[in-house]
Amino acid sequence: MAHTHQISLSAELESLPLFRDLVKTACQNMPEINEQIVYDIQLAVDEVCTNIITHGYEKMDPGSIIMEVEIEPHQVIVSITDFGHPFEPVEPPPPNLNNELDNLKSGGLGLFFVFMSVDDIEYQSSETGNITKLIKKY
């Protein structure tokens, strides 16, 4: 049986801790979901929501982000819905970590971390909004 938790907040950077907290709350009381899994999901949620806030709602009034965390047997599914410009998370090439950190593009590692943190990412955009699904198996 799946357990679902949902929250709708303003698409502002100040909302990020509340999205991360929802992941933690949804996963607590699930002994098979360890702290590393929770951290990985929180990292992916933080990066996706940051991209929605900074790119999806760019040159728009801040809209909302609806996040649903569904705990299923052996996987956590996080659905993030927004109503901004479509912003599909495409897997970037691995960064060249041989460069000094000072030479890396600021903000250029977020999607890399998202794809490294979860097992699957699904994205769909329609007239009724954009949905990014993050799937983490445990």
N, C-alpha and C positions, 0 to 999 in steps of 0.2 A: 504494500500500500504506500502510495506517495504522500509526502508531507509537503505543503506549499506555504510559502511566506511571500508577501507582496508589499511593496511600498511605492508611492508616487511622490516625487520631490521636484523642486525647481531645478532646472539644468544650470546649476551654478557650482563652482568649485567648492564652495562651503558645504555642499551636500555630499561630497565624496566620503567623509567619515561615516555618514549614516548608511550609505550603500554598503560599505565594508562591514559595518556592524550587523546589517541584515544577514550577510553571509555567515558571520560567526554565530548569530542567534539561530539561524536555520540549521546549522550543522552541530550545534551543541546537543548533547544527549544522544549522539550517534557515535558509539565507541569505535566503530570501524573507520570513521573519518578523523584522521589525525591532524595535528597542528600544521604539518607541512601541506597537506591537501587544502586546508582552510586558507593558508597563506597564499598558495598558488592561485586559488579562485579569487581571493581578494585582490591580488596583484592584477589579474586579468580584468576584473570588474573596474578597478581604479583606472587602468589605461583606456579601456573602451569608453567609459563615461567621460574621461578627460577629453578624448577625441571628439565625442559627441558635443560636449560643451564648447570646445574651442573651434571645431571645424563644422559640425552639423548645424549648430545654431549661429554660425558666423554671420555677421551683418543682419541678425534677426533679434527680436526681443527674446530673452530667455524663455524657453518653453518648459516642458516637463520631461522627465525621464521616469518611466515606469519599470520597476525591476521585480521580477518574480524568481524566487529560488525554489526549485522543486527537488526534493530528496527522493530518489528512486532507489530500488535495490541495485547496488553496485555503481551508481553514477549520480552526480549532482548536475542539474541542468539550470543554468541561469539565463533567463530571457530578459533582454534589455530593449525596451521600446522607446523610440523618440519620434518626434514630429518635425525634425529639422531637415536640412539638406541631406540626401543620401551620402553615406560615407562607409563604403564597404571595406572591411578589414581584409586586406590582401597580404598574404604571407610575404614578408620582405626577404631578400637574400641575407644570409648570415653576415653580421658586421665583421670587419677586419679588426680584430681585437689586438693585432700586433701594433696598430697605431697607438700613439699616446692618447689618453682620454681627452686631452685638450683639443685634439684634432677631430674628434668625433662631432658630428652635427648635433646640436642641442635638440633634444626631443626626438631624436631619430631612432631610438631603441625601443620605444613603447610597443609597437606591434610585434617586434621580434620577441619581447618578453611575453606578450599575450600568447603567441603561438607556441612558445616553449612551456607555458604554464598549464595549458589545458590540452585535452586529447582531441577535441574537435571544435570547429567554429562553423556555424551556419549563419547566413545573412540573407534577408529578403527585404525588399523595399516595394511599397505600393502606395496608392493614394491615401491609405489610412495610416501610414507610418512606416518606420523602419524597425526591423527586429533583428537583433544580434543574439544568437544563442551560443553560449559557452558550455561545453560539456566536459566534465572531469570525471573520470572513472576512479573507483576506489575498490 
